[in-house]
Amino acid sequence: MTQYNILLDPSKMPDAWYNIIPDLPVPFPPPLHPATHQPVNPSDLAVLFPPGLIEQEASGQSVISIPGEVMDVYRLYRPTPLRRAVRLEKALGTPAKIYYKNESVSPSGSHKLNTAVAQAYYNKVAGINELTTETGAGQWGTALSIACAFFKMKCTVYMVRVSYEQKPYRRSVMQTYGARVLSSPSKETEFGKKILAEQPDTTGSLGIAISEAIEDAAKSGGAKKYSLGSVLNHVLLHQTIIGEEAKMQMESVGAYPDVVIGCCGGGSNFAGLSFPFAKDKLRQGRKIDFIGVEPAACPTLTRGLYAYDFGDTGMMTPLLKQYTLGHNFIPSGIHAGGLRYHGIATLLAVLVREKVMRAVACLQTPCFEAAVTFARAEGIVPAPETAHAIRVVVDEALKCKETGEKKTILFNFSGHGHFDMGAYDAYFSGKLEDYVLEQSVIDAAEECIPKVAN
Amino acid sequence: MTQYNILLDPSKMPDAWYNIIPDLPVPFPPPLHPATHQPVNPSDLAVLFPPGLIEQEASGQSVISIPGEVMDVYRLYRPTPLRRAVRLEKALGTPAKIYYKNESVSPSGSHKLNTAVAQAYYNKVAGINELTTETGAGQWGTALSIACAFFKMKCTVYMVRVSYEQKPYRRSVMQTYGARVLSSPSKETEFGKKILAEQPDTTGSLGIAISEAIEDAAKSGGAKKYSLGSVLNHVLLHQTIIGEEAKMQMESVGAYPDVVIGCCGGGSNFAGLSFPFAKDKLRQGRKIDFIGVEPAACPTLTRGLYAYDFGDTGMMTPLLKQYTLGHNFIPSGIHAGGLRYHGIATLLAVLVREKVMRAVACLQTPCFEAAVTFARAEGIVPAPETAHAIRVVVDEALKCKETGEKKTILFNFSGHGHFDMGAYDAYFSGKLEDYVLEQSVIDAAEECIPKVAN
């Protein structure tokens, strides 16, 4: 009997995260101070982050233990199931074997809770009782709201305006967990007020919302810290629990992936699934095709500039080496709000640059088409972000159908689409617009990117 | 280490349902033909149901095997997790041990898929390719939509108007799975047109929607059959997989419930969890307090008349022995749409009548209050229906806090509230209205109930 639902015994849940930095093929390009262009000191970050996270950000250790208090929360929903998508395979008529790690079963509905819990914990032990953050689609804001409820902390979420308006119930969910949710740009920060004055009709962007959340924390006199849902090393680190579990689950059925796929906004869900497998490629030369999928409307990895740039629009973060469309880039209002980010995690940028991984960009309509195929076969409605991964999974599976190859494809089912049904309505009614970013926008981006000697 | 997340090895998933009929303390009161008042023949039901389900409806066997094709779909999401709600226990400061069976992890978001899959299967093997049904909150319609997608069948869902309007995204979900969804009363059936003419502003009701779905199937000349999401014996039977799994999971950690709690609309989720434990009470005299929870606005078990009545408003079903508020009763527009039903499953009615089980009724505001407490402690936002169960779980746990008793409480977390955030918004903004049904309405109900010699 083929095993569909591959569960991991809770007592065997991994109790450490995997840090890929020591295994990188090139030295990690450090974040730079925006004024001096010198690597930032840990103390430069202390206004925003607690010591535990700053330490992880620059750690040279491969294996980092998960604190017991974090494990306790993980045990509420982890280990998550690994599924063999036999019904999807049949629907596609492919000889490929498709597996997905189902992170949508977390209470927040996505992988985001894995790092939210860790971040809330390290802040709590540092005596912090309030966090600020941004959210795009709302998956991250929901996760941090839950984590703050668990650790009895306050939480303020700056939610990108287009998502705030498209998805009012995401706001309600965060409020149910006790968070305060503001439409970004807001009137609560200087930066928000500036943007509103300049562009009153802006859709908002993750870059703007990050600036607002950072400003809020930075001006709190130490009472609040800032929490980021992707991009940074410590965030990607916390997500590696996904890949660590998936490896054990694949092994338990004698499987190993030829292709690993995930959608990419800041990069954390793709990194979380793929890094533990990338370790095998980096250390042992194992042949695996890693594919990050991004929207054609925000094609960071496929068409962005490889450069040091700010992580936010307000130029408040250190300079991070990345692929970037420019920190003042505001993507079109596509429904995958979690993928509307001008940059990408440095770790992923390096791995794509070094050809350990690759990226492809998709239009949103074919992504929703693949998502509906998936829903009707496997039962779960994917988030629009996850739909991007599924599009490429289906494409790879159909290639196998042509060639007869029996590839093993593994992807991250990063989140469900329960709060994205408005996007599905738009898809079904033919109202979804497809955007390919114009080259002139990318060319113009270069002007806003700081000149750093590489 | 306390085990929070009690998983069952998929290879040990029960492969049979438990039929409680042979264990009832009194003979099962059969459904009656509305004209003759004689027990219906299986052939009377053939216009609506396939042979496999009709056989189960009147089966005298205790153990009924689950077909392999149904097991295959169950394996997509079952066994579902049993959770020890330690965080809720701590939040309440109770010495009670609280466990919940998490049916919200099913792709449909609730327990309803357990019977939807079985019903679609038995129809499919009987050569039927189209099903009609009703839905209140949308949990059942979603489940049947998925099941029909899995077995490549068409699905038409009559959705109670108040829910159709309160929850547009539930409709979108069903459409994503390929179903056709109509607001009930609709203009597609004679009965719907009649109700619309008489009461153009009606909120609709499950009773009306059932009549429409039955009419649609009955007039299809055999092309369509009708599918019911609760009430009937075969539906409750299919849900016993919940309790069968829960028993094994409780045993695996050396636990057994003193109290078993579930919300009651038609009764299927409560029956599904409780019947396998009720077997122990009926056969071995084991002491367990079974509590069904219903809304004070629709208090069937606590204040309804014990009588033969129709299952639908249009008087198209056989007469079913039950507690009833009258088949033409239209409940207030409370948010727990799945609990807005005038009657109750005969099996539960008998067990309450015979004092094997008991029922309590709750106002909706305290239910939402308990639901928010649960969400902030355990992370999952409950459906408004499930919130009713949680209210009584919290009450029982707080009683234990007073008395010092260390009771073991088990409840069915029947579904998540991801499509019910409008109700939470109403709760947070203080706009939720609480209804207690007036006695005059119940007194008046007697007039519409058919006179049957008991």
Interface residues (C-beta under 8 A of the other chain):
Chain A: Q3 Y4 N5 L7 D9 P10 D72 R75 L76 Y77 R78 R83 R87 V105 S106 P107 S108 G109 L113 I146 A149 F150 P168 Y169 S172 V173 Q175 T176 Y177 G178 V372 A375 R376 A377 E378 G379 I380 V381 H416 H418 F419 M421 G422 Y424 D425 F428
Chain B: Q3 Y4 N5 L7 D9 P10 D72 R75 L76 Y77 R78 R83 R87 V105 S106 P107 S108 G109 L113 I146 A149 F150 P168 Y169 S172 V173 Q175 T176 Y177 G178 V372 A375 R376 A377 E378 G379 I380 V381 H416 H418 F419 M421 G422 Y424 D425 F428
